[in-house]
């Protein structure tokens, strides 16, 4: 599979999977203690992205690649949105 077909695959699923990944990550963040979250939130987000992608796309190399992209996008999106609202101490 070439790069163009992978990008088309990512574009078709990214609209659905990033909000799902963000939502599930937020639920996990409310359950886990703060000490774990500081280090592991991006990894948790990527794992959730891979799992949700494998459910939708399938258990293939492309499904895993889409999941990694979705998980990293979701964690980057989350930190970009929340950082301006954090108070400086």
VENMO-V890680 format. One record per pair of residues at least 4 apart in sequence whose C-alpha atoms are under 8 Angstrom apart, sorted by the first residue. I is the first residue (numbers start at 0). J is the second residue. Records with the same first field share a line. If there is no record, write none. Layout:
I = J, J
This chain:
0 = 4, 5
1 = 5
2 = 6
3 = 7
4 = 8
5 = 9, 61
6 = 10
7 = 11
8 = 12, 65
9 = 13, 65, 68
10 = 14
12 = 16
13 = 17, 65, 69
14 = 18
15 = 19
16 = 20, 48, 51, 52, 69
17 = 21, 48, 69, 70, 72, 73
18 = 22, 73
19 = 23
20 = 24, 44, 47, 48, 51, 69, 70, 73
21 = 25, 44, 73, 74, 77
22 = 26
23 = 27, 47
24 = 28, 40, 43, 44, 47
25 = 29
26 = 30
27 = 31
28 = 32, 36, 40
31 = 35, 36
32 = 36
33 = 37
34 = 38
35 = 39, 40
36 = 40
39 = 43
40 = 44, 74
41 = 45, 70, 71, 74
42 = 46
43 = 47
44 = 48, 70, 71, 73, 74
45 = 49, 66, 67, 68, 69, 70, 71, 73, 74
46 = 50, 66, 67, 70
47 = 51, 66, 70
48 = 52, 66, 67, 68, 69, 70
49 = 53, 62, 63, 64, 65, 66, 67, 69, 70
50 = 54, 66
51 = 55, 66
52 = 56, 57, 62, 63, 65, 66, 69
53 = 57, 58, 59, 62, 63, 66
54 = 58
55 = 62
56 = 61, 62
57 = 62
58 = 62, 63
59 = 63
60 = 64
61 = 65
62 = 66
63 = 67
64 = 68
65 = 69
66 = 70
67 = 71
68 = 72
69 = 73
70 = 74
71 = 75
72 = 76
73 = 77
74 = 78
75 = 79
76 = 80
77 = 81
78 = 82
79 = 83
80 = 84
81 = 85
